[in-house]
Amino acid sequence: MSASPLLQLLDVSRVLAGRAVVAELNLQLDRGHVLGLLGVNGAGKSTTLRMIAGVLAPSSGQVRIAGEDLCEQPQTAGRQLGYLPEQVPLYPELRVSEYLDFCANLHGLRGVAAARAVAAVTERCNLGDVRRRLLGNLSKGFQQRVGIAQAIVHDPALIVLDEPASGLDPVQAASIRALVRELGREHAVILSTHLLPDVQACCDRVAILHQGRLRHDGPLQALAESGALRVVTSASLDETKWKTLTCVHSAEFADGAWRIRLASDATPAQLAQAIVSAGWGLNEMRDDDAGLEQIFLRIASAESTREAA
């Protein structure tokens, strides 16, 4: 009999002022996976993460961590959990090392055990050069790293991150994404964001929330495989010429390249051979990264159209 997933959300709802902020949400996650929780602002992402972290109680349903109901066994389940809220909970008057030691103490680590845990996360989060600096004097990027460090100082199985790269410059954001990917090798990580690049760079699964309901849940790779191909040819073509190829289902020109969607039984190799055989000259062919974006926009636009009707 297989073990249950590390994280389970079973028909979880949260009602506020008579409105379902999150409705009948079912999700699960295990070690070695990074789940991107994606949605527009107000989709219910932060509310979902706060329920997973035990900050909010569900109006109905269950949040289970390592088989334990978080509401019924908060201490037992909470030991498996590390949480970074959108607003990093820092004390600006403390030094980085002092703050991390304080967080380790909160999780029951004392003495040598606390010192080892702080040293480990200081190295893992690349905080060695700033460990003696005041938190209030750190850049936003380093503050985010300290926030992640406090979430993992007790080595939890499940790490919950709410917009960890929000407000960072491109270099800082790339650094945080690399850290999240590294954490996903040993832990289960759930990452809430409204930024598609965060999901594409960090996650192997994606769940899309819209108006509090789960609209999509599946592997990120499946979205890439179901997406289109970006093709650039030497010859100047139009849509009618593409339709002469039996391996092409549809063709659309945008941003200086053709976006080609293959017929159901066709392969990229067959398309490449057909282009060369036709004498069109194949300059570029690669996966189009718009698969996730198209699903995301289709979900949002479908709901907007339904509201307008």
C-alpha angles and dihedrals in degrees: 000000000000122000118254119256117274092242125032128176109192116193090321117184134172119197122195123182090344094308124110104234088179120017130198095327119185119186138146136190138178138192118294095035134100114205118199112211103203132186146122120274109292094023092123100259099129092042089053092050092047090054091049089050093049094244090116126033117225116248085224138353131043138279109203124188117188088346095306123117105240093214095048098038105026097158096046094044093040093060088069093052136087119182135194110185121205090259105054109233099231133154104219094202093059127084118240093252092047092050094048091048089051090051091049089053090052088058092052098261116138139176116340093004092055093046091051092047092050092047091050096052092041089059095039093052093041095241099136095108093052102036092111095044125102114257091229090061097053126105119251090256094055091044089056089050091051088049091055090045092056089049093055103032091105092047097243122193092225123048119192117196124184112200095326094175097042114132095008127129117248094265093049092045092051090051092052091048091052090052092050091051090051092050090051092065093070105017139045107252128192114192122192117204144140091211116098094204090060091057095042092049100043113021139078093187132038132200120188121207122194124177090347096305131106108247101170137014124172149102116308090223091061089059091053092048092049093048130090135267125249108225130184120188134186092230123075106243140180132208094264092061092052090052089061088070112085092208092061121087098177140351130202128176118220138145094007097306142077118253104212124191113197128228113260096261098036130103132209089247091058091050092050091050092049092051092050092045090052090054094238096130118239111230100162140006125170142138114287109231092211095096095095093038092052093051091046094050093044091055093047095044093046091054092046091052091049091052092050091051 
